[in-house]
Amino acid sequence: MKTETREATCASARGQNFNPPIKFSFDVDLYSEDKAGEAELVAAKDELTLAQMVKVRNAEAVTRARQAKQNAILDEMGVEKQDINNNEQIRLREFVKLLKSNGFSEADARAQAVKTLGIEFAE
């Protein structure tokens, strides 16, 4: 087992955007990807049992199959993923987020977005 320090950034979390993104490092203990690492894994009794592997693989299969079927049904229904290109309210909300990240207050950002885009909030 070896400890590595990794770097990460977080641009959004818990419904908030961060500008600039939060940068941080963290330590993680990893098994080496060789026979020695495999031996450490077994010695630590950290390997998955066959029953656990079956559960993991079945969960993966269910997730893939459900997602594929859901996508097929949504495609048949003509339901598009909503984004700024096909939903005015999302475009308006995203523009407000952009303005707020550039120092506008919530009220000023909403007013400027409505004025600029010519779209009223539905809420």
Summary of the structure (lengths in Angstrom):
residues: 123
radius of gyration: 23.4
end to end distance: 53.5
largest distance: 65.2
contacts: 238
relative contact order: 0.08
helix: 51%
strand: 22%
